[in-house]
Amino acid sequence: MNISQLETLLTISKTLSFRKAGELLNLTQPAVSAQIKSLEDEFSAVLVDRNHPVALTDRGKVFLEHAEQILAVVEQLKQKLSDLNHIPQGHIVLGTTTSIAIQILPRVLSYFQNQFPLIKTSILSMSSTQVLSHVENGTVDVGIGYLSDRSPQVETSVLYYDTFEFVVSPRHPLASVPRATIGMLKDIPLILLSPDTLGRRFVDRIFRENNLQPNIVMELGSSEEVKRMVELNLGAAIVSKLSIAGELRQGTLKMIPVDELETSHPVGVMTKSGRYVNSAMRQFLNDLKGMPEDQFISSE
């Protein structure tokens, strides 16, 4: 067994095709088949069902779990050896929400990549609850999101605090109201985040605690989409305060304080406990945690 065979099996599991796997690995299709056949002979097990579409067998799925662990160990070894050069380098995969990716990361990453050009950064956009699970399973190296959920496998550090605020178009009937209560919102058409987001879970809880049923007319996957719909006056919304700073300055949205929503939510960094922190991650985390809270807010 060798590392390239494991990489081939992993690629087949993702592409479900010997041909596509060969293209990605710069191998001929017969070479891909030979590598898989060699693994199957060595372990006396059929790992890949070659019918169409191609799929891993039950034994192949078990084998893949261990193959991924082995490849992760090999990658850590490469990073440790690279770190001996004392030059921060490597690849960081960040997982965060769309709003944070748009509002916060550009400022952080522009400085960071100017200082450390050998460090490559990829950003995966997802909900905060997904960020936590992706950090747990190692899909992302560093997660940035709301820290409402906790896991013994994940270490966290607070960067700043956010709130969820009620916003309307300047043309909305409530735009002139100086302050509102949750009871005033029960019949208003609302455009809310999807149920798997922390913001939506928070809103649902507030309505539930006040024995109210919200009038939800639209559900969207990100705050950016929600804001655009509210700007068109298709409904009101409850979104992250930091995500609307630009729209408030431009006057395209109006924020109305609601007593029941005045709860602070910590936003921070998530990393997997016990995971080897390469020089790239170490430098990025040091820079990120060293930024004062007002810099995150002013970056809006």
Residue, then its C-alpha position, 0 to 999 in steps of 0.5 A: m500500500n502507498i499514499s498515492q493509492l489512498e489518494t486515488l481511492l479518496t478521489i474516486s469517492k468524491t468523483l464517483s468516476f475512474r475517468k474523472a479521478g484519473e483526470l484530477l490525478n493526472l493518471t490514465q484510467p487503467a492506472v487508476s484501476a490498477q491502483i484500486k485493484s492492488l489495494e483490493d488484492e492486498f486487503s482481500a476486499v472489494l472496495v469499489d463497486r464498478n457498476h454505473p454509477v461507481a460507488l464505494t462498497d461498505r468495506g470501501k467506506v470503512f477503508l476510506e475512513h482510515a485512509e482519510q486519517i492516514l492522509a491527514v497524518v501525512e499532511q501534518l508531517k509535511q507541515k511540521l517539516s515545512d515549519l522547521n524552516h521558520i517561515p510561515q507558509g502553508h494552506i488555511v481553510l476558513g469556514t465562516t458565515t457569508s456576512i462575516a466573510i463579506q464584512i470582516l475577513p477582507r480587512v483581516l486577510s488583506y493585511f495578513q496576505n501582504q505580510f505572509p504571501l506564502i500562506k494560501t487561504s480558502i474560504l468556505s461559506m456556511s451557517s454558524t452551526q455548520v462551521l462548528s461541525h466542519v471544525e469538528n470533522g476537520t473539513v476546515d482548519v479555522g472556523i469563525g462564527y457565533l459561539s452559541d453551540r459548544s463541543p468538547q472537541v472544539e476550542t473557542s476564543v471570543l473576538y467580538y459581540d454582536t446583536f440581532e436587530f429589527v430592520v425595515s426599508p425607509r418606506h416601511p410603515l414602521a420606519s418612523v417608529p422610534r422603538a418597538t416591542i416583539g408584540m408589534l412584530k407578530d403580524i408584520p410580514l417577516i423575511l427571516l434567515s433559514p431555520d438552521t442559522l443561529g439568528r433564526r433560532f434566536v428569533d424563533r425562541i424570542f417569539r416562542e417565549n412571548n407566545l407569538q406566531p411570526n408572519i414569515v413570508m420568506e426564508l433565505g440562506s444568508s443575511e446578504e440575501v435578506k437585506r436585499m429583499v428588505e431594501l425592496n420593501l418586501g418585508a421586515a427582518i431581524v439580522s446581525k447588527l454588524s452586517i447592516a452597518g453599510e446599509l444604515r450609513q447609506g440609508t437603505l435600511k432603518m434599524i428599530p430597537v426592539d426590547e426583547l432582542e437586546t441580547s449580546h451574542p459572542v462571535g469568535v474563532m473555533t479550532k479543533s482541540g488537539r489538532y496540530v497547528n502549523s505555522a500558517m494557522r498559528q500566525f493567522l490565529n495570533d493576528l486574528k486574536g490580537m485585533p481589538e474588538d473595535q477594529f472588527i466593528s469599524s471594518e463594517 
